[in-house]
Amino acid sequence: MVENVNETINFYHAVLGFEKVSSVPDEEEFVWANMKAWEEALPYF
């Protein structure tokens, strides 16, 4: 688990180039998100 899903999504997108594949809910404030880059998928809760 991460402390803040929104901050984690922003970091992985801006710094590492990951894209959000899916999330709950669909709009911010996220409680869960699945990020993907380079054929790797990482879930964040």
VENFENNOR-V564737 format. One record per residue. RES is the residue in one letter. SS is DSSP state (2 for helix, 1 for strand, 0 for the rest). OMEGA is omega in radians with two decimals (999 if undefined). Layout:
RES & SS & OMEGA
RES & SS & OMEGA
//
This chain:
M & 0 & 3.06
V & 0 & -3.10
E & 0 & -3.11
N & 0 & -3.08
V & 2 & -3.12
N & 2 & 3.12
E & 2 & 3.12
T & 2 & 3.10
I & 2 & -3.13
N & 2 & 3.13
F & 2 & -3.10
Y & 2 & 3.10
H & 2 & -3.04
A & 2 & -3.02
V & 0 & -3.02
L & 0 & 3.08
G & 0 & 3.10
F & 0 & 3.05
E & 1 & 3.10
K & 1 & 3.13
V & 1 & 3.14
S & 1 & 3.14
S & 1 & 3.04
V & 1 & -0.21
P & 0 & -3.12
D & 0 & -3.13
E & 0 & 3.12
E & 0 & -0.02
E & 0 & -3.07
F & 0 & 2.99
V & 0 & -3.13
W & 1 & 3.07
A & 1 & 3.06
N & 1 & -3.11
M & 1 & -3.10
K & 1 & 3.00
A & 1 & 3.09
W & 0 & 3.13
E & 0 & 3.08
E & 1 & 3.09
A & 1 & -3.13
L & 1 & 3.09
P & 1 & 3.08
Y & 1 & -3.13
F & 0 & 999
//
